[in-house]
Amino acid sequence: MDARDKEAYLREYEVLKKKGKPFFPYAVAKDSAMFLVVFLVIAAMSIVLGAEQGPKADPTTTTYNPRPEWYFFFLFELLRVIKPPELTPLATIGIPTMALVLLLLLPFYDRNPERDPRKRPVATTAGVMTIIAMAFLTFLGAEAGAPSEIEMDVAPQYEEGKLAVAGQGCLGCHKLGENGNDGPGPELTDIGSKLPAAGIERTLVNPSGIMPAYGDLPPEKLDAIVDFLATLR
């Protein structure tokens, strides 16, 4: 912007400023009224619709898989995209912090006085890309599947085994179809093509590494789990 354009801009700014309304009390009153409307709407929805409550927390359980609220799904999904454990600090702290700092510094490295988004490509691109990235990661996090359910169609005789696998907390360490986590355990989606039923049962009864043993399960439940896993090919 040259001196002439800057002078014209400042002159126009002063004219518009004199025509405008003061921040107090005009803007304060308008924002306060909008805040009151939003508050009343939320309060009415809470009273009429109620708030969904989950089951009572059990501090002794070992099968609970925590899951963030929907507005944190994009951060949750970063951990699924960046898989190596040594890069976890980058996914949880590094990338979100760098993106936030870049957005905060946007007014300093984009000094364009224009207010039309079409004439501010840097600011517009940064804002649009941020919205797209967060929306896409939020969608992926929402579609990742429940951590305590296996969304898979199986024959009726294997339904009990499917429910037992989900109820034992296996999805906390294993991936099964669209459900579960990528590690530290191996993916179970096609475990039946890699291990026979006898091998799956031996692994459950006498596992290696950090996997807990399931030999103390009732025999019928253990057999149901083995039968279900053996069908995954």
Order of alpha helices (4+ residues) and beta strands (2+ residues): alpha-alpha-alpha-alpha-alpha-alpha-alpha-beta-beta-alpha-alpha
